Amino acid sequence: TAVERVNAYLKEYFQLNNVRHRTGKKAKMHFNLVTLIYNTCKLAVDRINALLQQQNQVA
C-alpha cells in the first residue's frame, strides 16, 4: 500500500500521468528523474527531522 501511495503522489504532484513522449527512452528518463528528485527530497526531510529531534532532546 505504501508503494501505491507514493505512485499516486508522484502522479498528482509530478504529473506522471501526463507524460507524453514519442519514445520509451524519454518517458523512462522522465520517470527516473522524478523518482530521483522525490527520493532526494524525502531523504533531506528525514535528515532534517532527525537533526531537529536530536537538538530537542539535548535542549
WOMOTA-V180970 format. One record per residue. N is the residue number from 1. PHI is phi as a letter, one per 40 degrees, with the letter a starting at -180 (NA if undefined). OMEGA is omega in whole degrees, 0 to 359 (none if undefined). D_CENTER is the distance of its C-alpha to the mean C-alpha in whole Angstrom. Layout:
n->(N/N)
phi->(PHI/PHI)
omega->(OMEGA/OMEGA)
d_center->(D_CENTER/D_CENTER)
This chain:
n->(1/2/3/4/5/6/7/8/9/10/11/12/13/14/15/16/17/18/19/20/21/22/23/24/25/26/27/28/29/30/31/32/33/34/35/36/37/38/39/40/41/42/43/44/45/46/47/48/49/50/51/52/53/54/55/56/57/58/59)
phi->(NA/c/c/c/c/c/c/c/c/c/c/c/c/b/f/c/c/b/c/b/b/c/b/c/c/c/c/c/c/c/c/c/c/c/c/c/c/c/c/c/c/c/c/c/c/c/c/c/c/c/c/c/c/c/c/c/c/c/c)
omega->(179/179/179/178/179/179/178/178/180/179/184/188/179/175/177/178/179/179/181/177/182/181/178/181/180/179/179/178/177/179/180/178/179/180/176/179/180/181/178/178/179/178/180/180/179/180/178/178/178/179/179/177/180/179/179/179/180/184/none)
d_center->(16/13/11/13/11/8/9/11/8/7/11/12/10/9/12/12/15/17/16/20/21/24/23/21/20/19/17/15/15/13/11/10/10/7/5/7/5/2/4/7/6/6/9/11/11/12/15/16/17/18/20/21/22/24/26/27/29/31/32)
